[in-house]
Amino acid sequence: MSATADHAEERTSLAARLGIQPGQVVQEIGYDEDVDHELREAIQETSGKELVDEDYDDVADAVVVWFREDDGDLTDALVDATTLIDEGAPLVLLTPKTGRDGYVEPSDINEAAQTAGLSQTKTLSVGKDWTGSRLVTPKAAAKKR
């Protein structure tokens, strides 16, 4: 296998570890010029579809939220993102790593996720500048609805 194929497989594997699956419609929120373009490509390769933006008017299979400290209220952003996906669908929160502009404290992420009715299942380094947190609706909460 070539180094390029290895790299492509590694990126696709990362997107899959974030909960992205083939055939999914993935909505992207908070896109700006500072996003990790390799990760975006990996998500599109894994899903097999272009990312849809904030104006998409149907239910998505997964949501990717790029969030920086000065982007407003994280809880509000997560609540808004959950209205765009089906119950149990993955919501991937991407925040700048420690020491980068816009860094968000892990305790703030955990608090906002809990307040929004989400549980953090996995945190991964997803690039040079970004950390990914996979969030899901808790099963107990889903059963009560």
Backbone as a chain_set.jsonl record, in Angstrom:
{"seq": "MSATADHAEERTSLAARLGIQPGQVVQEIGYDEDVDHELREAIQETSGKELVDEDYDDVADAVVVWFREDDGDLTDALVDATTLIDEGAPLVLLTPKTGRDGYVEPSDINEAAQTAGLSQTKTLSVGKDWTGSRLVTPKAAAKKR", "coords": {"N": [[0.849, -1.182, 0.0], [0.522, 2.248, -0.724], [2.064, 5.245, 0.651], [0.336, 7.384, 0.422], [-2.153, 6.12, 0.2], [-2.218, 4.907, 2.709], [-2.37, 7.192, 4.325], [-4.844, 8.264, 3.507], [-6.532, 6.189, 4.339], [-6.106, 6.331, 7.092], [-7.215, 8.854, 7.686], [-9.901, 8.444, 6.942], [-10.529, 6.47, 8.754], [-10.378, 7.944, 11.119], [-12.584, 9.679, 10.851], [-14.606, 7.757, 10.927], [-14.236, 6.843, 13.549], [-15.206, 9.021, 14.857], [-17.841, 8.646, 14.538], [-19.006, 8.896, 12.08], [-20.584, 7.527, 9.267], [-20.746, 5.529, 6.234], [-22.826, 6.842, 3.644], [-24.207, 8.667, 5.189], [-25.85, 11.825, 5.718], [-24.173, 14.618, 6.515], [-24.239, 17.394, 8.496], [-22.701, 20.54, 8.701], [-21.686, 22.915, 11.028], [-20.618, 26.138, 11.945], [-18.467, 26.571, 10.281], [-15.405, 28.018, 9.253], [-12.527, 29.848, 8.077], [-10.468, 28.709, 9.547], [-10.867, 26.007, 9.986], [-10.136, 22.425, 10.004], [-9.17, 21.279, 7.102], [-8.387, 18.805, 6.07], [-9.656, 17.017, 7.799], [-12.332, 17.608, 7.208], [-12.399, 16.679, 4.556], [-11.93, 13.975, 5.065], [-14.258, 13.273, 6.446], [-16.137, 13.646, 4.429], [-15.185, 11.731, 2.589], [-15.633, 9.385, 4.048], [-18.432, 9.443, 4.512], [-19.265, 9.607, 1.94], [-20.517, 11.681, 0.773], [-21.035, 15.195, 0.074], [-20.515, 17.692, 2.596], [-23.281, 19.247, 4.212], [-24.552, 22.556, 4.733], [-25.332, 25.029, 7.321], [-27.783, 25.932, 6.477], [-29.216, 23.831, 5.524], [-32.265, 22.166, 5.091], [-33.43, 19.82, 6.034], [-33.578, 16.773, 7.995], [-30.503, 15.772, 9.32], [-28.076, 13.068, 9.307], [-25.923, 13.147, 10.948], [-24.097, 15.618, 12.819], [-21.592, 18.06, 12.59], [-19.914, 20.262, 14.589], [-18.053, 23.085, 14.576], [-16.466, 24.832, 17.028], [-15.494, 27.727, 18.761], [-14.076, 29.483, 21.555], [-14.992, 32.174, 21.525], [-17.337, 32.053, 20.085], [-19.857, 32.337, 21.1], [-22.553, 31.07, 23.113], [-21.958, 27.872, 24.206], [-23.707, 25.846, 25.096], [-26.168, 26.664, 23.972], [-25.461, 26.424, 21.256], [-25.12, 23.648, 21.064], [-27.681, 22.695, 21.759], [-29.162, 23.792, 19.653], [-27.963, 22.375, 17.543], [-28.797, 19.76, 18.078], [-31.412, 19.798, 17.333], [-31.37, 19.377, 14.697], [-30.852, 16.801, 14.009], [-31.605, 13.231, 14.063], [-32.723, 11.36, 16.953], [-30.172, 9.822, 18.84], [-28.295, 10.062, 16.844], [-24.924, 10.853, 15.827], [-23.22, 13.659, 17.198], [-20.67, 15.721, 16.567], [-18.418, 17.607, 18.243], [-16.106, 20.014, 17.583], [-13.289, 21.539, 18.793], [-10.759, 24.064, 19.37], [-7.411, 23.007, 20.154], [-5.589, 22.899, 23.317], [-3.892, 25.871, 24.087], [-4.298, 26.999, 21.611], [-5.865, 29.628, 19.695], [-9.126, 30.401, 20.736], [-9.559, 28.201, 22.339], [-11.449, 25.882, 24.276], [-12.398, 25.083, 27.506], [-12.282, 21.744, 28.809], [-14.052, 21.182, 30.949], [-16.047, 23.055, 30.502], [-17.085, 22.117, 28.112], [-18.101, 19.627, 28.923], [-20.029, 20.439, 30.833], [-21.761, 22.006, 29.213], [-22.603, 20.063, 27.39], [-23.98, 18.249, 29.071], [-26.034, 19.945, 30.024], [-27.343, 20.364, 27.633], [-28.469, 17.939, 27.294], [-26.885, 15.834, 26.448], [-24.381, 13.231, 26.21], [-20.917, 12.826, 26.615], [-19.016, 10.725, 24.699], [-16.563, 10.118, 23.611], [-13.315, 11.48, 23.18], [-11.106, 12.838, 20.902], [-7.949, 13.526, 19.365], [-8.019, 15.338, 16.514], [-6.548, 16.521, 14.611], [-3.895, 18.851, 13.852], [-4.595, 21.22, 15.134], [-7.095, 20.841, 16.335], [-9.515, 19.336, 18.546], [-11.721, 16.625, 18.875], [-14.926, 15.955, 20.143], [-17.11, 13.413, 20.697], [-20.517, 13.393, 20.935], [-23.58, 12.191, 22.268], [-27.123, 11.495, 22.493], [-28.24, 10.478, 25.612], [-29.121, 7.069, 26.281], [-31.069, 6.465, 28.219], [-32.433, 8.889, 28.437], [-33.436, 9.075, 25.882], [-35.277, 6.966, 25.848], [-37.249, 7.889, 27.548], [-38.543, 9.836, 26.122]], "CA": [[0.0, 0.0, 0.0], [1.336, 3.458, -0.804], [1.941, 6.162, 1.786], [-0.872, 8.179, 0.2], [-3.294, 5.265, 0.547], [-2.196, 4.769, 4.166], [-2.842, 8.449, 4.886], [-6.285, 8.35, 3.231], [-7.195, 5.224, 5.211], [-6.021, 6.862, 8.451], [-8.197, 9.943, 7.788], [-11.234, 7.85, 6.891], [-10.688, 5.78, 10.027], [-10.643, 8.977, 12.125], [-13.978, 10.098, 10.688], [-15.43, 6.648, 11.413], [-14.149, 6.836, 15.018], [-16.058, 10.112, 15.329], [-19.232, 8.222, 14.398], [-19.476, 9.131, 10.721], [-20.727, 6.26, 8.555], [-21.06, 5.676, 4.804], [-24.201, 7.161, 3.279], [-24.823, 9.661, 6.054], [-25.863, 13.248, 5.423], [-23.508, 15.261, 7.645], [-24.391, 18.841, 8.494], [-21.563, 21.237, 9.293], [-22.034, 24.194, 11.637], [-19.468, 26.876, 12.463], [-17.352, 26.58, 9.33], [-14.656, 29.25, 9.057], [-11.271, 29.549, 7.376], [-9.521, 28.014, 10.423], [-11.212, 24.588, 10.178], [-9.181, 21.438, 9.503], [-9.703, 20.863, 5.8], [-8.165, 17.363, 5.908], [-10.729, 16.33, 8.524], [-13.549, 17.78, 6.402], [-12.287, 15.747, 3.434], [-12.079, 12.616, 5.6], [-15.678, 13.076, 6.737], [-16.806, 13.494, 3.133], [-14.779, 10.436, 2.034], [-16.293, 8.329, 4.81], [-19.884, 9.475, 4.269], [-19.514, 9.496, 0.501], [-21.346, 12.829, 0.376], [-20.574, 16.525, 0.45], [-21.116, 18.215, 3.816], [-24.318, 20.253, 4.001], [-24.288, 23.663, 5.643], [-26.315, 25.395, 8.338], [-29.068, 26.236, 5.846], [-29.857, 22.581, 5.1], [-33.602, 22.211, 5.69], [-33.946, 18.484, 6.307], [-32.883, 16.159, 9.127], [-29.208, 15.188, 8.976], [-27.737, 11.829, 10.012], [-24.875, 13.517, 11.898], [-23.766, 17.041, 12.786], [-20.248, 18.448, 13.001], [-19.947, 21.643, 15.058], [-16.768, 23.733, 14.856], [-16.801, 25.837, 18.04], [-14.389, 28.415, 19.41], [-14.492, 30.147, 22.793], [-15.711, 33.433, 21.287], [-18.464, 31.817, 19.17], [-21.136, 32.501, 21.786], [-22.869, 30.13, 24.182], [-21.798, 26.501, 23.737], [-24.941, 25.091, 25.365], [-27.134, 27.049, 22.923], [-25.015, 25.839, 19.989], [-25.387, 22.2, 21.105], [-29.135, 22.503, 21.719], [-29.566, 24.068, 18.27], [-27.477, 21.285, 16.69], [-29.583, 18.536, 18.306], [-32.71, 19.901, 16.654], [-31.116, 19.119, 13.29], [-30.536, 15.385, 13.799], [-32.449, 12.241, 14.711], [-32.265, 10.854, 18.237], [-29.127, 8.812, 18.768], [-27.316, 10.376, 15.794], [-23.727, 11.471, 16.398], [-22.936, 15.076, 17.124], [-19.237, 15.856, 16.786], [-18.033, 18.958, 18.618], [-14.692, 20.239, 17.309], [-12.818, 22.742, 19.476], [-9.304, 24.219, 19.273], [-6.6, 22.355, 21.187], [-4.972, 23.727, 24.34], [-2.887, 26.799, 23.59], [-4.714, 27.583, 20.335], [-6.899, 30.657, 19.807], [-10.483, 29.871, 20.799], [-9.592, 26.995, 23.174], [-12.594, 25.746, 25.175], [-12.057, 24.186, 28.621], [-13.037, 20.487, 28.819], [-15.151, 21.255, 31.917], [-17.114, 23.82, 29.851], [-17.691, 21.207, 27.135], [-18.874, 18.633, 29.669], [-21.197, 21.114, 31.416], [-22.677, 22.385, 28.129], [-23.169, 18.822, 26.85], [-24.971, 17.755, 30.036], [-27.162, 20.87, 30.014], [-28.042, 20.162, 26.359], [-29.031, 16.589, 27.287], [-25.976, 14.961, 25.715], [-23.281, 12.597, 26.929], [-19.676, 12.77, 25.856], [-18.606, 9.325, 24.647], [-15.196, 9.958, 23.136], [-12.584, 12.68, 22.812], [-9.981, 12.452, 20.054], [-7.182, 14.526, 18.652], [-8.451, 15.15, 15.125], [-5.679, 17.275, 13.727], [-2.86, 19.637, 14.508], [-5.162, 22.31, 15.935], [-8.462, 20.589, 16.778], [-9.909, 18.164, 19.325], [-13.102, 16.248, 18.605], [-15.701, 15.308, 21.204], [-18.315, 12.772, 20.171], [-21.619, 13.554, 21.88], [-24.796, 11.477, 21.885], [-28.262, 11.551, 23.404], [-28.2, 9.303, 26.484], [-30.157, 6.079, 26.01], [-32.156, 6.606, 29.202], [-33.208, 10.065, 28.076], [-34.124, 8.756, 24.624], [-36.401, 6.078, 26.151], [-38.284, 8.649, 28.251], [-39.214, 10.743, 25.196]], "C": [[0.886, 1.234, 0.0], [1.129, 4.325, 0.439], [0.68, 7.005, 1.653], [-2.115, 7.373, 0.565], [-3.37, 5.072, 2.053], [-2.775, 6.018, 4.825], [-4.353, 8.592, 4.685], [-7.055, 7.404, 4.139], [-7.212, 5.712, 6.658], [-7.059, 7.959, 8.672], [-9.616, 9.388, 7.822], [-11.536, 7.147, 8.209], [-11.014, 6.784, 11.141], [-12.1, 9.433, 12.045], [-14.919, 9.017, 11.201], [-15.403, 6.587, 12.938], [-14.972, 7.97, 15.63], [-17.54, 9.788, 15.158], [-19.811, 8.434, 13.015], [-19.471, 7.799, 9.965], [-21.061, 6.512, 7.083], [-22.553, 5.946, 4.587], [-24.858, 8.227, 4.122], [-24.784, 11.061, 5.452], [-25.302, 13.924, 6.675], [-23.622, 16.778, 7.496], [-23.227, 19.466, 9.252], [-22.003, 22.611, 9.771], [-20.75, 24.848, 12.137], [-18.253, 26.874, 11.557], [-16.728, 27.966, 9.269], [-13.329, 28.866, 8.425], [-10.283, 28.765, 8.228], [-9.822, 26.523, 10.607], [-10.128, 23.681, 9.603], [-9.74, 20.849, 8.21], [-9.471, 19.378, 5.532], [-9.261, 16.569, 6.62], [-12.042, 16.444, 7.754], [-13.551, 16.789, 5.238], [-12.491, 14.306, 3.906], [-13.542, 12.298, 5.898], [-16.448, 12.857, 5.443], [-16.449, 12.165, 2.471], [-15.527, 9.304, 2.726], [-17.782, 8.288, 4.517], [-20.21, 9.255, 2.796], [-20.35, 10.638, -0.039], [-20.664, 14.126, 0.776], [-21.226, 16.912, 1.782], [-22.195, 19.222, 3.441], [-24.117, 21.349, 5.045], [-25.451, 23.928, 6.592], [-27.705, 25.661, 7.773], [-29.808, 24.997, 5.352], [-31.192, 22.456, 5.819], [-34.251, 20.844, 5.888], [-33.174, 17.927, 7.501], [-31.597, 15.501, 8.63], [-28.984, 13.918, 9.796], [-26.669, 12.061, 11.077], [-24.623, 15.014, 11.753], [-22.342, 17.22, 13.294], [-20.311, 19.928, 13.356], [-18.521, 22.104, 15.34], [-17.08, 24.854, 15.837], [-15.539, 26.381, 18.686], [-14.927, 29.201, 20.595], [-15.332, 31.397, 22.546], [-16.884, 33.287, 20.314], [-19.828, 31.974, 19.831], [-21.31, 31.457, 22.868], [-22.83, 28.693, 23.643], [-23.059, 25.676, 23.967], [-25.987, 25.391, 24.292], [-26.763, 26.414, 21.589], [-25.323, 24.348, 19.939], [-26.883, 21.91, 21.043], [-29.635, 22.723, 20.299], [-29.163, 22.916, 17.353], [-28.307, 20.012, 16.871], [-30.939, 18.595, 17.634], [-32.586, 19.516, 15.183], [-30.86, 17.649, 12.97], [-31.55, 14.486, 14.496], [-31.867, 11.845, 16.062], [-31.222, 9.776, 18.03], [-28.084, 9.064, 17.695], [-26.097, 11.058, 16.413], [-23.678, 12.977, 16.171], [-21.459, 15.199, 17.483], [-18.928, 17.324, 17.042], [-16.527, 19.078, 18.424], [-14.282, 21.571, 17.904], [-11.3, 22.836, 19.337], [-8.588, 23.546, 20.446], [-6.054, 23.381, 22.181], [-3.893, 24.599, 23.719], [-3.234, 27.441, 22.261], [-5.779, 28.651, 20.595], [-8.268, 29.994, 19.81], [-10.625, 28.615, 21.629], [-10.785, 27.033, 24.13], [-12.215, 24.716, 26.245], [-12.895, 22.905, 28.556], [-14.209, 20.503, 29.805], [-16.333, 22.041, 31.335], [-17.843, 22.955, 28.823], [-18.598, 20.213, 27.843], [-20.149, 19.25, 30.241], [-22.23, 21.459, 30.346], [-23.357, 21.144, 27.551], [-24.259, 18.293, 27.775], [-26.219, 18.63, 30.034], [-28.001, 20.695, 28.752], [-28.639, 18.76, 26.248], [-28.18, 15.583, 26.532], [-24.946, 14.336, 26.653], [-22.068, 12.569, 26.022], [-19.182, 11.334, 25.878], [-17.14, 9.146, 24.303], [-14.603, 11.325, 22.848], [-11.338, 12.235, 22.068], [-9.245, 13.672, 19.545], [-7.504, 14.309, 17.179], [-7.608, 15.938, 14.131], [-4.691, 18.068, 14.545], [-3.46, 20.645, 15.485], [-6.499, 22.012, 16.599], [-8.595, 19.303, 17.581], [-11.376, 17.888, 19.021], [-13.729, 15.556, 19.792], [-16.95, 14.719, 20.568], [-19.375, 12.82, 21.26], [-22.831, 12.799, 21.363], [-25.883, 11.72, 22.914], [-28.195, 10.325, 24.293], [-29.368, 8.364, 26.215], [-31.337, 6.214, 26.967], [-33.048, 7.781, 28.845], [-34.018, 9.794, 26.808], [-35.357, 7.886, 24.886], [-37.553, 6.819, 26.815], [-39.081, 9.536, 27.302], [-40.366, 10.12, 24.5]], "O": [[1.915, 1.247, 0.676], [0.156, 4.163, 1.175], [0.026, 7.31, 2.65], [-3.037, 7.908, 1.182], [-4.461, 5.071, 2.623], [-3.568, 5.924, 5.761], [-5.061, 9.0, 5.605], [-8.112, 7.764, 4.655], [-8.201, 5.533, 7.368], [-7.711, 7.998, 9.716], [-10.435, 9.814, 8.636], [-12.654, 7.218, 8.72], [-11.839, 6.498, 12.009], [-12.769, 9.556, 13.071], [-15.922, 9.326, 11.844], [-16.428, 6.31, 13.561], [-15.385, 7.887, 16.786], [-18.399, 10.561, 15.582], [-20.995, 8.177, 12.798], [-18.498, 7.046, 10.009], [-21.588, 7.565, 6.727], [-23.414, 5.366, 5.249], [-25.967, 8.659, 3.807], [-23.829, 11.438, 4.772], [-25.878, 13.819, 7.758], [-23.168, 17.362, 6.511], [-22.822, 18.98, 10.308], [-22.613, 23.376, 9.024], [-19.886, 24.169, 12.694], [-17.137, 27.142, 12.003], [-17.437, 28.972, 9.237], [-13.042, 27.682, 8.256], [-9.335, 28.199, 7.683], [-9.09, 25.842, 11.325], [-9.3, 24.124, 8.807], [-10.659, 20.03, 8.227], [-10.27, 18.748, 4.839], [-9.739, 15.562, 6.097], [-12.787, 15.469, 7.66], [-14.561, 16.142, 4.962], [-13.146, 13.513, 3.23], [-14.01, 11.19, 5.635], [-17.313, 11.984, 5.37], [-17.308, 11.532, 1.857], [-15.999, 8.374, 2.072], [-18.34, 7.213, 4.296], [-21.29, 8.777, 2.45], [-20.837, 10.581, -1.168], [-19.834, 14.16, 1.685], [-22.355, 16.509, 2.063], [-22.048, 19.964, 2.47], [-23.573, 21.094, 6.119], [-26.414, 23.164, 6.658], [-28.694, 25.62, 8.505], [-30.911, 25.107, 4.818], [-31.25, 22.623, 7.038], [-35.476, 20.728, 5.906], [-32.218, 18.548, 7.964], [-31.606, 14.767, 7.642], [-29.611, 13.714, 10.836], [-26.528, 11.262, 12.003], [-24.897, 15.604, 10.708], [-21.939, 16.619, 14.29], [-20.711, 20.753, 12.535], [-17.859, 21.579, 16.235], [-17.874, 25.741, 15.522], [-14.648, 25.637, 19.098], [-16.108, 29.545, 20.63], [-16.285, 31.654, 23.282], [-17.373, 34.282, 19.78], [-20.853, 31.765, 19.183], [-20.336, 31.008, 23.471], [-23.583, 28.346, 22.733], [-23.437, 24.882, 23.106], [-26.618, 24.475, 23.765], [-27.632, 25.922, 20.869], [-25.74, 23.834, 18.901], [-27.307, 20.983, 20.353], [-30.438, 21.94, 19.793], [-29.935, 22.523, 16.479], [-28.5, 19.263, 15.913], [-31.556, 17.558, 17.387], [-33.596, 19.348, 14.499], [-30.672, 17.285, 11.81], [-32.263, 14.919, 15.401], [-30.664, 11.978, 16.291], [-31.363, 8.92, 17.156], [-27.082, 8.351, 17.636], [-26.223, 11.764, 17.414], [-24.042, 13.486, 15.111], [-21.049, 14.821, 18.58], [-19.145, 18.177, 16.182], [-15.758, 18.331, 19.029], [-14.85, 22.61, 17.568], [-10.624, 21.816, 19.203], [-9.088, 23.52, 21.571], [-6.058, 24.582, 21.913], [-3.079, 24.127, 22.925], [-2.529, 28.348, 21.82], [-6.503, 28.587, 21.588], [-8.542, 29.125, 18.983], [-11.695, 28.007, 21.639], [-11.093, 28.07, 24.717], [-11.767, 23.615, 25.926], [-14.093, 22.969, 28.277], [-15.249, 19.905, 29.532], [-17.488, 21.735, 31.634], [-19.062, 23.044, 28.678], [-19.729, 19.982, 27.415], [-21.224, 18.658, 30.146], [-23.426, 21.238, 30.537], [-24.552, 21.171, 27.256], [-25.341, 17.928, 27.315], [-27.338, 18.117, 30.042], [-29.221, 20.855, 28.787], [-29.246, 18.423, 25.231], [-28.697, 14.585, 26.029], [-24.679, 14.847, 27.741], [-22.174, 12.322, 24.821], [-18.951, 10.776, 26.951], [-16.536, 8.136, 24.663], [-15.283, 12.218, 22.341], [-10.601, 11.367, 22.534], [-9.843, 14.724, 19.319], [-7.286, 13.219, 16.65], [-7.933, 16.005, 12.946], [-4.652, 17.971, 15.771], [-2.89, 20.895, 16.547], [-7.0, 22.844, 17.356], [-7.895, 18.32, 17.338], [-12.179, 18.816, 18.921], [-13.124, 14.663, 20.384], [-17.751, 15.438, 19.972], [-19.155, 12.343, 22.373], [-23.082, 12.769, 20.159], [-25.61, 12.098, 24.053], [-28.099, 9.212, 23.775], [-30.481, 8.817, 25.949], [-32.488, 6.088, 26.549], [-34.272, 7.689, 28.935], [-35.159, 10.241, 26.688], [-36.377, 8.051, 24.218], [-38.71, 6.426, 26.665], [-40.189, 9.951, 27.641], [-41.024, 10.772, 23.69]]}, "num_chains": 1, "name": "protein.A"}
